[in-house]
Every structure is written in C-alpha cells, then in structure tokens.
Amino acid sequence: MMRIIGLTGGIGSGKSTVAQFLREKGIPVIDADKTGHELLTDNELIRRAVVEAFGTEITVNGGISRDKLAALIFSDESARYRLNGILHPAIIQQVTLRCAEEFQRGRSVVVVEAALIGEEEQREPWLSGLILVLTATEERVKRLVRDRNMKESEARERIASQTSPEKKIPLADWVLYNDGYLESLKNQAAALAKELIRLEEDVSGAGGKRDS
C-alpha cells in the first residue's frame, strides 16, 4: 500500500526548501510543478495545445516562454483555468507513473510537491496526507522581489492569484511555519521526516515492501 503525501504552500513560502530538506533525509519527493515545466518544454502535443489556446505571443524562438505565459495566467483567471485544463491531466499522469516507480523501488511513502494542491479548498482524493508551509505575506513579497527579481506589484499579484494558504489549514495534517529563519524551518522539516519514515515503516510492516 502506497501513501502519497502532498506538500504545498503559496508562491514564495519555502515549500521547495522543505522538499529539499526531505530529500536530504531520504524521503522521495516528486515535483509536480517541475513536471509541468518539463511537459511545456518536451511534450509536443502539450506545447501545441498551449500555443493554440493562447497564441504565438507566448512563444520565443519557437518555444513557450515561461515568463510570458506566467504573466498572462497570473493576470487573467480564465487563462489560468484554461492552462490548468490542458496541463493538469498530463501532470497527474506523469506524477502517478513516478509514484509507481518509487513503489517498485520498495518505497511506500512518497511526497508530491505542488503549489495547486487544495486550491479548491478541498483535499485531492488521491492524497493520504498533506503538508502545508505557511509564511507571512510580507515575507513572501520580500523573497519574490529579492530572489526572483519581481516588481513588488507583480509579487503581490501572483500571491493574490492563489488561494490563501490559511484557508488550507483545515486540510493539512502537518503545518510548517517558515518565519524566515532557515534553521527553524530545517528543524521542523527534520521532525517531519522522522514522522514520514516512521509512517513508511508502519506501512511496510503492515504488508508494504521496503528495500534495505
């Protein structure tokens, strides 16, 4: 039996940092957002469907410009829904395949990192648990301006385009608070990793399989 644990948080919250900490502790983490980027780059059918939906204005040198596409979907909710309709089925298919590969390797607990988990304020039925990373809005704005070279107005627009992370708290089994101190976040992630390893041992002991 496989347990799929979601990992989510708003843009600039530090969820990717948590994902990296978990990987360092030996927890398999699948990045659904990165999978979406790979599909836009490598999957001709997806790329063609996106260009047909949004026009050649989002392309540069024959490929899709992530910056242009992001600027469009974060300023136009209907465009965002259209893109999700194209990408999400393919992302779920790829993530499912990667989870199955981890199971074949003997893992019984896998974390899936995705920004859009819980966006409809309900937990996806394929998840066995959910990790939520919370960070104050002003801290997120500062990070996006500093680390991604966004204008403050753009950072606030992108944050506002996503469901408020606080609304996802009732959906979460674990809430990690990222107050800007890396050591604090690392300690929380280390404690979480211990819980996930213990969960995997429990699942394996109940009939799962785990390579030594």
C-alpha positions as CSV (number, residue, x, y, z in Angstrom):
1,M,0.0,0.0,0.0
2,M,1.4,3.4,-1.0
3,R,0.8,6.6,0.9
4,I,1.1,9.8,-1.2
5,I,1.6,12.9,0.9
6,G,1.0,16.3,-0.6
7,L,3.4,19.2,0.0
8,T,2.0,22.7,-0.7
9,G,2.3,26.4,0.1
10,G,1.9,29.7,-1.6
11,I,4.4,31.1,-4.0
12,G,7.5,32.3,-2.0
13,S,6.5,30.2,1.0
14,G,9.6,28.0,1.0
15,K,7.9,24.7,0.1
16,S,10.8,23.8,-2.3
17,T,13.2,24.3,0.5
18,V,11.2,21.9,2.7
19,A,11.2,19.5,-0.3
20,Q,15.0,19.6,-0.5
21,F,15.3,19.1,3.3
22,L,13.1,16.0,3.0
23,R,15.1,14.6,0.1
24,E,18.3,15.0,2.1
25,K,16.6,12.8,4.8
26,G,15.9,10.1,2.2
27,I,12.3,10.9,1.6
28,P,11.3,10.6,-2.1
29,V,9.8,13.9,-3.4
30,I,8.2,14.3,-6.8
31,D,8.0,17.9,-8.0
32,A,4.7,18.3,-9.9
33,D,5.4,21.9,-10.8
34,K,8.7,20.9,-12.4
35,T,6.8,18.1,-14.2
36,G,4.5,20.8,-15.7
37,H,7.5,22.8,-16.9
38,E,9.0,19.7,-18.5
39,L,5.8,19.0,-20.3
40,L,5.7,22.5,-21.7
41,T,9.3,22.0,-23.0
42,D,9.3,18.4,-24.1
43,N,5.8,17.3,-25.0
44,E,4.9,18.4,-28.5
45,L,1.1,17.8,-28.0
46,I,1.0,19.8,-24.8
47,R,3.1,22.6,-26.4
48,R,0.9,22.8,-29.4
49,A,-2.3,22.8,-27.3
50,V,-1.0,25.7,-25.2
51,V,0.0,27.8,-28.2
52,E,-3.4,27.1,-29.9
53,A,-5.1,28.3,-26.6
54,F,-3.0,31.4,-26.1
55,G,-1.4,32.3,-29.4
56,T,2.1,32.8,-30.6
57,E,2.5,35.8,-28.3
58,I,3.7,33.5,-25.6
59,T,6.5,31.9,-27.7
60,V,10.1,32.9,-28.1
61,N,12.2,31.2,-30.9
62,G,9.6,28.5,-31.4
63,G,9.4,27.5,-27.7
64,I,7.0,28.6,-25.0
65,S,8.3,31.5,-22.8
66,R,7.5,30.6,-19.2
67,D,7.8,34.3,-18.3
68,K,5.3,35.4,-20.9
69,L,2.9,32.5,-20.0
70,A,3.2,33.3,-16.3
71,A,2.5,37.0,-16.9
72,L,-0.7,36.0,-18.8
73,I,-2.1,33.4,-16.4
74,F,-1.4,35.4,-13.3
75,S,-3.3,38.4,-14.6
76,D,-6.2,36.5,-16.2
77,E,-8.1,34.0,-14.2
78,S,-9.9,32.4,-17.2
79,A,-6.5,31.9,-18.9
80,R,-5.2,30.2,-15.7
81,Y,-8.2,27.8,-15.7
82,R,-7.6,27.0,-19.4
83,L,-4.0,26.3,-18.9
84,N,-4.8,24.1,-15.9
85,G,-7.3,22.2,-18.0
86,I,-4.5,21.4,-20.6
87,L,-1.7,20.6,-18.2
88,H,-3.3,19.0,-15.1
89,P,-4.4,15.7,-16.7
90,A,-0.9,15.2,-18.1
91,I,0.8,16.2,-14.9
92,I,-1.3,13.8,-12.8
93,Q,-0.5,11.0,-15.3
94,Q,3.3,11.7,-15.0
95,V,3.2,12.0,-11.2
96,T,1.2,8.8,-11.0
97,L,3.9,7.0,-13.1
98,R,6.7,8.3,-10.9
99,C,4.9,7.3,-7.7
100,A,4.5,3.8,-9.2
101,E,8.2,3.8,-10.0
102,E,9.0,4.6,-6.3
103,F,6.7,1.8,-5.2
104,Q,8.6,-0.6,-7.5
105,R,11.8,0.5,-5.8
106,G,10.3,-0.5,-2.5
107,R,9.1,2.9,-1.2
108,S,5.7,3.1,0.4
109,V,5.6,6.8,1.3
110,V,6.1,9.4,-1.4
111,V,5.8,13.2,-1.2
112,V,4.3,15.2,-4.1
113,E,5.2,18.9,-4.1
114,A,2.6,21.0,-5.9
115,A,1.5,24.7,-5.5
116,L,-2.1,24.0,-6.5
117,I,-2.9,21.2,-4.1
118,G,-6.0,22.3,-2.1
119,E,-6.7,25.3,-4.4
120,E,-10.4,24.5,-4.4
121,E,-10.3,24.3,-0.5
122,Q,-10.7,20.6,-0.5
123,R,-8.1,17.9,-0.4
124,E,-7.4,15.8,-3.5
125,P,-8.8,12.3,-3.1
126,W,-5.5,10.6,-4.1
127,L,-3.7,12.1,-1.1
128,S,-3.2,10.2,2.1
129,G,-1.9,13.3,3.9
130,L,-1.0,17.0,3.4
131,I,2.0,19.1,4.5
132,L,1.4,22.9,4.4
133,V,4.1,25.5,4.5
134,L,3.0,28.9,5.9
135,T,4.8,32.2,5.6
136,A,3.7,35.7,6.2
137,T,2.6,37.6,3.1
138,E,5.1,40.4,3.5
139,E,7.9,37.9,3.9
140,R,6.8,36.2,0.7
141,V,6.7,39.5,-1.1
142,K,10.3,40.3,0.0
143,R,11.5,36.9,-1.2
144,L,9.9,37.2,-4.6
145,V,11.4,40.6,-5.1
146,R,14.8,39.6,-3.9
147,D,15.1,36.0,-5.2
148,R,13.1,36.2,-8.4
149,N,13.6,39.8,-9.4
150,M,9.9,40.6,-9.4
151,K,8.5,44.0,-9.0
152,E,6.6,44.4,-5.7
153,S,3.3,44.8,-7.6
154,E,3.9,41.6,-9.6
155,A,4.8,39.7,-6.5
156,R,1.6,40.8,-4.8
157,E,-0.5,40.0,-7.9
158,R,0.9,36.5,-8.0
159,I,0.2,35.9,-4.3
160,A,-3.3,37.2,-4.7
161,S,-4.0,34.9,-7.6
162,Q,-3.6,31.8,-5.4
163,T,-6.0,30.6,-2.7
164,S,-5.0,32.0,0.7
165,P,-2.8,29.3,2.4
166,E,-4.6,30.0,5.7
167,K,-7.7,28.5,4.0
168,K,-5.8,25.2,3.5
169,I,-5.0,24.8,7.2
170,P,-8.1,22.6,7.9
171,L,-6.9,20.3,5.1
172,A,-3.4,19.8,6.4
173,D,-2.0,17.1,8.6
174,W,1.2,18.9,9.2
175,V,1.7,22.7,9.2
176,L,5.3,24.1,9.0
177,Y,5.8,27.8,9.8
178,N,8.5,29.5,7.8
179,D,9.3,32.7,9.7
180,G,12.4,33.4,7.7
181,Y,14.9,31.6,9.9
182,L,16.3,28.7,7.9
183,E,17.4,26.7,10.9
184,S,13.9,26.8,12.4
185,L,12.4,25.5,9.1
186,K,15.1,22.9,8.8
187,N,14.4,21.6,12.3
188,Q,10.6,21.4,11.5
189,A,11.4,19.5,8.3
190,A,13.7,17.1,10.2
191,A,11.0,16.3,12.7
192,L,8.5,15.8,9.8
193,A,11.0,13.5,8.0
194,K,11.2,11.3,11.1
195,E,7.4,11.0,11.2
196,L,7.3,10.1,7.5
197,I,10.0,7.5,7.9
198,R,8.1,6.0,10.9
199,L,4.9,6.0,8.8
200,E,6.7,4.2,6.0
201,E,7.9,1.6,8.5
202,D,4.4,1.1,9.8
203,V,3.0,0.7,6.2
204,S,5.8,-1.7,5.3
205,G,5.2,-3.7,8.4
206,A,1.5,-4.0,7.5
207,G,2.3,-5.6,4.2
208,G,4.2,-3.0,2.2
209,K,7.7,-3.6,0.8
210,R,10.8,-1.7,1.5
211,D,14.2,-2.4,0.1
212,S,17.0,-2.4,2.7
